[in-house]
Amino acid sequence: MSSQNSEIKEFFDSWSVYQKFIEYNYMHHQELFSATAIELAKKNLPAKPRFLDLGCGDAYFAAKLCEPIKNIQYTGVDLSEVALDYARENLNKVSIIPELIAGDISSILDNFIANKERFDIIFSSFCIHHFQSLEDKKQLFEKIKQCLNQNGIFIQIDISLAAGQTREQYMSQTMLDFYSGLAAFSEAELSFTRDHIEKFDYPEGIEKMKNALAGAGFNEIDTPYQIKHYALFTAS
């Protein structure tokens, strides 16, 4: 495991911090996942759809997405085994017996490609911005495309830069406003969060992400929902 992945894993092993983001809806999970549910409802899925969740975390909202889908087969991948333990609990609550894999999502995708594994839905939430360069993200999208069934869909929720904004401007402007709203965080939790974001968050602008998806071979690309500096992408 790389030193970067090791430190990202450390952040998500401290799961109580991330759960506060969800509990207080600081990152607009509720709105973004509601929009995702609408997109999934539009799909004509096979009898036993396969759902791959990249960077699944505790799968709290993914469990809600999957619950109404009949005979769904869920596979979740995450660096943090602590998060995967929570994911198993949350999925079991909605009668889903998941396949959960601890590891780096890029390497796991390589394994799926080698074994000709295919999925009907590939989902990623607040994960891909940890890949530092746009080229790194594009290469990941290429792997995701190879793992999709012909009529499958890739859905991504993530942070994004405003038009023309640099990462430095994002950190000094957007994130300062964001930190000021974290009223439920202790000073230690806030410091821990800031350190993680400043080290590991590399968001892109929406158009750059769309171009990267197109360059990876996706044809139908859309951003059906945006709120503040968050966006929902769909690609097939």
Helices and strands as residue ranges (DSSP letters): H 3-13, H 15-23, H 29-41, E 50-54, H 60-66, E 73-78, H 81-93, E 99-102, H 105-114, E 119-125, G 128-130, H 134-146, E 148-159, H 167-169, I 170-174, H 175-180, H 187-200, H 206-215, E 221-227, E 230-235
